[in-house]
Amino acid sequence: MLGTMAATLASANGCINDGSRAWFAMARDRYLPEWFGAVHPTYRTPFRAILFLVPVAIAFAILPLLLDNPTLLATVITFSILSGLLTYMFMVVNMMRFRQLWPMGSIHRAYTLPVHPLPALVLGILSAMVFFATFLGYGTTLWSILVFYLVASVWFVLRRFQYVDRDTQFTAPLPRPRGY
């Protein structure tokens, strides 16, 4: 019980700290409403995103315990883990794509990984193995998270993308990518 509570509180803390900064950054690029991009004048933290996500994190942390439903708690934790795992899968694609768009010698790199694409491939294989293992134990949760993110992506393309200011989001001094 103590370990479960500690894991749940750690997950809630991550949701508040990491999630609020992600929402702040997406609001600054207008992927989310700009309201979430406000910075507290004294503490310089994204306070609106934090205030919005605190009740959500508390609900995810406490509700399964109050309802005395271990299945719901396992589902919440699995959903959180799978969200991170999905991010890792996107990293694999992005690492490969970045090297394709800006091959060696086309931009200054502070660090060059000598065995590229091996780390990306290992990450992809490990992530695929965890997805498969999760499917065996939590297949319904896996499908629900994929459907959730698919619906969220469709909503974004149809409803939110019109507000994105594409001129202000890519400010790195990179040359035009190969093929564009």
C-alpha positions as CSV (number, residue, x, y, z in Angstrom):
1,M,0.0,0.0,0.0
2,L,2.8,2.4,0.9
3,G,4.7,1.7,-2.3
4,T,1.5,2.2,-4.4
5,M,0.8,5.5,-2.7
6,A,4.4,6.6,-3.2
7,A,4.3,5.7,-6.9
8,T,1.0,7.4,-7.4
9,L,2.2,10.6,-5.7
10,A,5.4,10.5,-7.8
11,S,3.3,10.2,-10.9
12,A,1.1,13.1,-9.8
13,N,4.1,15.2,-9.1
14,G,5.5,14.5,-12.6
15,C,2.1,15.4,-14.1
16,I,2.2,18.7,-12.3
17,N,5.8,19.6,-12.9
18,D,6.4,18.2,-16.4
19,G,2.9,18.5,-17.7
20,S,2.6,22.1,-16.8
21,R,5.8,23.0,-18.7
22,A,4.6,21.0,-21.7
23,W,1.3,22.8,-21.7
24,F,3.1,26.1,-21.2
25,A,5.3,25.5,-24.3
26,M,2.4,24.3,-26.4
27,A,0.4,27.4,-25.4
28,R,3.3,29.6,-26.4
29,D,3.3,28.0,-29.9
30,R,-0.6,28.2,-29.8
31,Y,-1.1,24.4,-30.0
32,L,-3.2,25.0,-26.8
33,P,-5.1,28.1,-25.9
34,E,-2.7,31.0,-25.1
35,W,-4.2,31.3,-21.7
36,F,-2.0,28.4,-20.5
37,G,1.1,30.3,-21.5
38,A,0.9,32.9,-18.8
39,V,3.9,33.2,-16.5
40,H,3.6,34.2,-12.8
41,P,5.0,37.7,-12.4
42,T,6.9,36.9,-9.2
43,Y,7.8,33.2,-9.4
44,R,8.2,33.0,-13.2
45,T,6.4,29.7,-13.4
46,P,3.5,28.7,-15.8
47,F,1.0,29.1,-13.0
48,R,-2.2,28.8,-15.1
49,A,-1.1,25.4,-16.5
50,I,-0.1,24.3,-13.0
51,L,-3.5,25.4,-11.5
52,F,-5.3,23.6,-14.3
53,L,-3.3,20.3,-13.9
54,V,-3.2,20.1,-10.1
55,P,-6.8,19.0,-9.7
56,V,-6.4,16.5,-12.6
57,A,-3.3,15.0,-11.0
58,I,-5.0,14.8,-7.6
59,A,-8.0,13.1,-9.1
60,F,-5.9,10.5,-10.9
61,A,-3.9,10.0,-7.7
62,I,-6.7,9.9,-5.1
63,L,-9.8,8.7,-7.0
64,P,-8.7,5.1,-7.4
65,L,-7.8,4.9,-3.7
66,L,-11.1,6.5,-2.6
67,L,-13.1,4.1,-4.8
68,D,-11.0,1.2,-3.5
69,N,-10.5,0.0,-7.1
70,P,-7.1,-1.4,-7.7
71,T,-8.0,-2.1,-11.4
72,L,-8.7,1.6,-11.9
73,L,-5.3,2.5,-10.3
74,A,-3.5,0.0,-12.5
75,T,-5.3,1.5,-15.5
76,V,-4.3,5.1,-14.6
77,I,-0.7,4.1,-14.0
78,T,-0.6,2.1,-17.3
79,F,-2.1,5.0,-19.2
80,S,0.6,7.3,-17.8
81,I,3.4,4.8,-18.7
82,L,2.0,4.2,-22.2
83,S,1.9,8.0,-22.8
84,G,5.6,8.2,-22.1
85,L,6.2,5.1,-24.2
86,L,4.4,6.6,-27.2
87,T,6.7,9.7,-26.8
88,Y,9.7,7.4,-27.1
89,M,8.3,5.8,-30.3
90,F,8.0,9.3,-31.7
91,M,11.6,10.0,-30.7
92,V,12.8,7.1,-32.8
93,V,11.1,8.5,-35.9
94,N,12.2,12.0,-35.2
95,M,15.9,11.0,-34.7
96,M,15.9,9.2,-38.0
97,R,14.0,12.1,-39.8
98,F,16.3,14.8,-38.4
99,R,19.4,13.0,-39.7
100,Q,17.7,12.7,-43.1
101,L,16.7,16.4,-43.3
102,W,20.0,17.7,-42.0
103,P,22.7,15.2,-42.9
104,M,26.2,15.3,-41.4
105,G,28.1,18.4,-42.4
106,S,24.9,20.5,-43.2
107,I,24.6,22.0,-39.8
108,H,26.9,22.6,-36.8
109,R,26.4,19.9,-34.1
110,A,27.6,20.3,-30.6
111,Y,27.7,16.5,-30.2
112,T,27.6,13.8,-32.8
113,L,26.6,10.3,-31.9
114,P,29.2,8.1,-33.6
115,V,27.0,5.0,-33.8
116,H,23.8,6.6,-35.2
117,P,21.2,5.1,-35.8
118,L,21.9,2.2,-33.4
119,P,20.5,4.0,-30.2
120,A,17.4,4.9,-32.1
121,L,16.9,1.3,-33.3
122,V,17.5,-0.1,-29.8
123,L,15.0,2.4,-28.4
124,G,12.5,1.4,-31.0
125,I,13.0,-2.3,-30.3
126,L,12.7,-1.9,-26.5
127,S,9.6,0.3,-26.9
128,A,8.0,-2.2,-29.2
129,M,8.7,-5.0,-26.7
130,V,7.1,-3.0,-23.9
131,F,4.1,-2.3,-26.1
132,F,3.7,-6.0,-26.9
133,A,4.1,-6.9,-23.2
134,T,1.6,-4.3,-22.2
135,F,-0.8,-5.6,-24.9
136,L,-0.6,-9.1,-23.3
137,G,-1.5,-7.8,-19.8
138,Y,-3.4,-4.6,-20.5
139,G,-4.7,-4.9,-24.0
140,T,-7.8,-2.9,-23.4
141,T,-5.9,-0.1,-21.8
142,L,-3.4,-0.1,-24.7
143,W,-6.2,0.2,-27.3
144,S,-8.0,2.9,-25.2
145,I,-4.9,5.1,-25.1
146,L,-4.3,4.7,-28.9
147,V,-8.0,5.6,-29.6
148,F,-7.7,8.5,-27.1
149,Y,-4.6,9.9,-28.9
150,L,-6.1,9.3,-32.3
151,V,-9.3,11.2,-31.4
152,A,-7.2,14.0,-29.8
153,S,-5.1,14.2,-33.0
154,V,-8.1,14.4,-35.3
155,W,-9.6,17.1,-33.0
156,F,-6.4,19.0,-33.2
157,V,-6.2,18.9,-37.0
158,L,-9.8,19.8,-37.5
159,R,-10.3,22.3,-34.7
160,R,-7.1,23.7,-33.2
161,F,-4.5,23.8,-36.0
162,Q,-6.0,26.9,-37.4
163,Y,-4.7,28.9,-34.4
164,V,-1.1,27.7,-34.6
165,D,1.3,30.5,-35.6
166,R,3.7,28.5,-37.7
167,D,6.0,31.6,-38.3
168,T,7.0,31.9,-34.6
169,Q,7.6,28.3,-33.6
170,F,10.7,27.3,-35.7
171,T,13.2,29.9,-34.6
172,A,16.4,27.8,-34.6
173,P,19.0,29.0,-37.1
174,L,18.9,25.9,-39.2
175,P,19.4,25.9,-43.0
176,R,16.5,24.7,-45.2
177,P,16.2,21.0,-44.9
178,R,17.2,18.7,-47.7
179,G,14.3,18.1,-50.0
180,Y,12.4,21.3,-49.1
